[in-house]
C-alpha cells in the first residue's frame, strides 16, 4: 500500500479560540493547509481540517497535543 500524498487531520476548537488556533498554525508556515469545515450555526465550536504531508504529521501532532484548546476528531485521507 502506498503512502498518501497528504493526510487530513480534523480538529475542533471553541469559536473563541479559533483565531488563536489559526494564528499559531500560521506561525508554523508551510506545515499545514487549513480549511474551516461547514459553519456550525449556533454551536460554540468550529471544525477545522488540517492537510499535512506524511513527513510533517508527527510534528503537527506534537503541536496539537500541547494545545489544550484543540481536540483531534479524526485522522485519515482527505475526502475529495
Phi, psi and omega per residue, in radians:
X1 nan 2.344 -3.094
X2 -1.487 2.713 3.102
X3 -1.354 2.312 3.125
X4 -1.151 2.656 3.141
X5 -1.228 -0.465 -3.122
X6 -2.619 2.591 3.080
X7 -1.976 2.613 3.093
X8 -1.849 2.190 3.048
X9 -2.034 1.975 3.133
X10 -1.647 2.276 -3.067
X11 -2.239 2.917 3.082
X12 -2.386 2.384 3.061
X13 -2.484 2.655 3.073
X14 -1.116 2.545 -3.140
X15 -0.959 -0.667 -3.117
X16 -1.167 -0.342 3.128
X17 -1.771 -0.071 -3.006
X18 -1.161 -0.654 3.125
X19 -1.100 -0.738 3.082
X20 -1.082 -0.762 3.139
X21 -1.026 -0.875 3.136
X22 -1.074 -0.738 -3.122
X23 -1.096 -0.785 3.128
X24 -1.111 -0.688 3.101
X25 -1.136 -0.701 3.116
X26 -1.081 -0.532 3.111
X27 -1.163 -0.319 3.088
X28 -1.863 1.032 -3.028
X29 -0.868 2.280 3.089
X30 1.490 -0.077 -3.121
X31 -1.283 -0.777 -3.072
X32 -2.460 2.832 2.902
X33 -1.860 2.309 -3.008
X34 -1.930 2.324 3.042
X35 -2.376 2.223 3.015
X36 -1.388 2.241 -3.137
X37 -1.354 3.105 -3.062
X38 -0.758 2.318 -3.123
X39 -0.992 2.476 -3.135
X40 -1.803 1.450 -3.106
X41 -1.035 2.262 3.082
X42 1.353 -0.114 3.123
X43 -1.717 2.617 -3.031
X44 -1.461 0.191 -3.070
X45 -2.320 2.905 3.013
X46 -2.120 2.423 3.004
X47 -1.722 2.271 -3.032
X48 -2.241 2.298 3.074
X49 -1.741 2.262 3.082
X50 -1.933 2.154 3.075
X51 -1.747 2.197 -3.028
X52 -2.399 2.508 3.053
X53 -1.219 2.506 3.133
X54 -0.944 -0.556 -3.139
X55 -1.223 -0.331 -3.136
X56 -1.830 -0.028 -3.036
X57 -1.019 -0.839 -3.108
X58 -1.083 -0.683 3.097
X59 -1.084 -0.760 3.118
X60 -1.083 -0.820 -3.108
X61 -1.121 -0.604 3.063
X62 -1.088 -0.718 3.093
X63 -1.129 -0.848 -3.059
X64 -1.091 -0.607 -3.126
X65 -1.210 -0.364 3.120
X66 -1.570 -0.105 -3.123
X67 -1.854 1.730 -3.040
X68 -1.182 -0.206 -3.112
X69 -1.581 0.114 3.141
X70 -2.137 2.346 3.048
X71 -2.017 2.279 3.051
X72 -1.461 2.127 -3.130
X73 -1.576 -0.731 -3.118
X74 -2.834 2.784 3.065
X75 -2.311 2.339 3.139
X76 -3.084 -2.779 3.069
X77 -1.619 2.571 -3.113
X78 -1.101 2.578 3.051
X79 -1.558 2.191 -3.085
X80 -1.248 nan nan
